[in-house]
Amino acid sequence: MARSQELERTLQRFDVDSRAIDGRTATIAARLEDQLGTLDRQIELFGALDRADPDRQAHQLRLWRERVGLLDALVDVHVTRASYAGL
């Protein structure tokens, strides 16, 4: 969870919403953001289940790791594009 929050702060500092990006980069970023939205709903649903269930905890950990991977990819998309464009 901490790594996820760190990556979210990185995206906020990078201010991705105010930067101009090409269509390909925008498409990739949109796909990653859609996947993040779906994953966030799954994490939310698992949070409402029985907390004592060890299978639930293991699955929730996998979901958080997947979320970190998607956020990391999203940061890479924006940073790589900005570096490529000389920003």
C-alpha positions in Angstrom: 0.0 0.0 0.0 2.9 2.4 0.8 4.5 1.8 -2.6 1.1 2.4 -4.3 0.7 5.7 -2.4 4.3 6.7 -3.3 3.6 6.1 -7.0 0.3 8.1 -6.9 2.3 11.0 -5.4 4.8 10.7 -8.2 2.0 11.0 -10.8 0.6 14.0 -9.0 4.0 15.7 -8.8 4.5 15.0 -12.5 1.1 16.7 -13.2 0.2 14.3 -16.0 -3.2 16.0 -16.7 -1.6 19.2 -17.7 1.0 17.8 -20.1 0.5 17.4 -23.8 1.1 13.8 -25.0 0.8 12.0 -28.3 -2.1 9.7 -29.2 -0.2 6.5 -28.6 0.9 7.6 -25.2 -2.6 8.8 -24.3 -4.0 5.4 -25.4 -1.6 3.4 -23.3 -2.1 5.7 -20.3 -5.9 5.4 -20.7 -5.7 1.6 -20.8 -3.6 1.5 -17.7 -6.0 3.8 -15.9 -8.9 1.7 -16.9 -7.2 -1.4 -15.5 -6.4 0.5 -12.3 -10.1 1.4 -12.0 -11.1 -2.2 -12.4 -8.5 -3.3 -9.9 -9.5 -0.7 -7.4 -13.1 -2.0 -7.5 -11.8 -5.5 -6.8 -9.7 -4.3 -3.9 -12.7 -2.5 -2.5 -14.9 -5.6 -2.7 -12.3 -7.8 -1.1 -12.0 -5.3 1.8 -15.6 -5.9 2.6 -15.2 -9.7 2.9 -14.4 -11.7 6.0 -11.0 -10.4 7.3 -10.2 -13.7 9.0 -10.2 -15.7 5.7 -6.5 -16.4 4.8 -7.4 -16.9 1.1 -8.9 -13.4 1.0 -5.8 -11.9 2.5 -3.5 -13.6 0.0 -5.7 -12.6 -2.9 -5.9 -9.0 -1.6 -2.1 -8.9 -1.4 -1.9 -10.1 -5.1 -4.3 -7.3 -6.1 -2.2 -4.7 -4.3 0.9 -6.0 -6.0 -0.8 -5.8 -9.4 -1.9 -2.3 -8.6 1.7 -1.3 -7.9 2.8 -2.8 -11.2 0.1 -0.9 -13.1 1.0 2.4 -11.4 4.7 1.8 -12.0 3.9 1.2 -15.7 1.8 4.4 -15.8 4.7 6.4 -14.2 7.0 4.9 -16.8 4.7 5.9 -19.7 4.6 9.5 -18.6 8.2 9.8 -17.6 9.5 8.1 -20.7 7.3 10.2 -22.9 8.4 13.4 -21.1 12.0 12.5 -21.4 11.7 11.6 -25.0 10.0 14.9 -25.8 12.7 16.8 -23.9 10.4 17.9 -21.0 
